[in-house]
Amino acid sequence: MKKLLALCLASTFSLNAMAVTVIVHPSNSEQLDQASISRIFLGKAKSFPSGSSAVPINLEESSATTEEFNSKVLNKSSSQLKAYWSKLVFTGKGTPPKTVSSDAEMINLIANNPNMIGFISGEGDGSVKAVGTF
């Protein structure tokens, strides 16, 4: 009985865990790890490792996908991230990434711009390339 209960709880938690996929333009041949992606989205790196410009795009702050991305990739809560960007904006040292409202809008933007990097829930539709799933 305990094993059945543990199995039910484990499957419930795995269903609630959302996969966040980091996407780039299909022509982008970069190999990005979590640290590289984090540096780009935190404004610490302005380019991909190859030297080409990197433009990060976020989903809306209220999105569950954004919460997962912030937690799994950036290792920050939404309040920590808000404080981080407030400090950078106030000191003139950075601006947060632009924001879109949906996965479809994100995919469309990334598919049409080789310099952009973003994230969606689940998988892309073939018009973008996944560089990491978290």
C-alpha positions in Angstrom: 0.0 0.0 0.0 2.8 2.4 0.9 4.5 1.7 -2.5 1.2 2.4 -4.3 0.8 5.7 -2.5 4.5 6.7 -3.2 4.0 5.8 -6.9 0.8 7.9 -7.0 2.5 10.9 -5.4 5.5 10.6 -7.7 3.4 10.5 -10.8 1.4 13.5 -9.6 4.6 15.5 -9.0 6.0 14.5 -12.4 2.8 15.6 -14.1 3.0 19.0 -12.4 6.7 19.5 -13.4 6.8 21.6 -16.5 9.5 21.2 -19.1 11.0 24.5 -20.2 12.7 24.5 -23.6 15.2 27.1 -24.5 15.0 27.9 -28.2 17.0 29.7 -30.9 16.8 30.3 -34.7 17.4 27.0 -36.6 20.6 28.4 -38.2 22.1 29.0 -34.8 24.8 26.3 -34.3 25.6 27.3 -30.7 26.1 24.7 -28.0 24.7 26.3 -24.8 24.8 25.0 -21.3 22.7 26.3 -18.4 25.4 28.7 -17.3 25.7 30.3 -20.8 21.9 30.6 -21.0 21.7 32.2 -17.6 24.5 34.7 -18.4 22.6 35.8 -21.5 19.2 36.2 -19.7 20.8 38.0 -16.7 22.5 40.5 -19.1 26.0 39.3 -18.1 26.7 38.2 -21.7 25.6 40.2 -24.7 26.6 37.5 -27.3 26.6 33.8 -27.9 29.9 32.0 -27.3 30.8 32.3 -31.0 30.6 36.1 -30.7 27.3 36.8 -32.5 24.9 39.1 -30.8 22.4 37.4 -28.4 19.0 39.0 -27.7 17.1 37.3 -24.9 13.3 37.3 -24.9 11.1 36.5 -21.9 7.6 35.3 -21.6 5.3 37.4 -19.3 6.2 37.5 -15.7 2.9 35.9 -14.7 3.5 32.9 -16.9 4.0 29.5 -15.1 6.7 28.8 -17.8 8.6 32.0 -16.7 8.5 30.9 -13.1 9.9 27.5 -14.1 12.6 29.1 -16.3 13.6 31.5 -13.5 13.8 28.7 -11.0 15.4 26.0 -13.1 17.7 28.0 -15.3 18.4 31.3 -13.5 18.2 29.8 -10.0 16.2 32.9 -8.9 12.7 33.5 -7.7 10.6 36.2 -9.4 11.1 38.6 -6.5 14.9 38.0 -6.6 14.9 38.6 -10.4 12.8 41.8 -10.0 15.3 43.1 -7.4 18.2 42.2 -9.6 16.9 44.0 -12.6 15.7 47.0 -10.5 19.3 47.5 -9.3 20.8 47.2 -12.8 18.2 49.6 -14.3 18.7 52.1 -11.5 22.5 52.1 -11.9 22.2 52.3 -15.7 24.1 49.0 -16.1 21.4 47.0 -17.9 17.8 46.5 -19.0 15.7 43.4 -18.6 14.9 41.3 -21.7 11.9 42.2 -23.8 8.7 40.3 -23.1 6.1 38.5 -25.2 2.8 37.1 -24.1 2.7 33.6 -25.5 4.6 30.6 -26.7 3.3 31.1 -30.2 4.6 34.7 -30.3 7.9 33.6 -28.9 8.3 30.9 -31.6 7.4 33.3 -34.3 9.9 35.9 -33.1 12.8 33.4 -32.7 12.0 31.7 -36.0 12.4 35.1 -37.8 15.5 36.4 -36.0 18.8 34.5 -35.7 20.1 36.6 -32.8 17.2 35.9 -30.5 17.0 33.3 -27.7 13.9 32.5 -25.7 12.0 29.8 -23.9 8.7 28.0 -24.2 6.8 25.3 -22.4 7.1 21.9 -24.1 8.7 21.6 -27.5 8.9 23.9 -30.5 7.1 23.3 -33.8 10.2 22.7 -36.1 10.6 26.4 -37.0 13.0 26.8 -34.1 15.8 24.8 -32.6 15.9 23.6 -29.0 19.2 24.2 -27.3 18.2 23.0 -23.8 15.4 21.5 -21.9 15.1 22.1 -18.1 
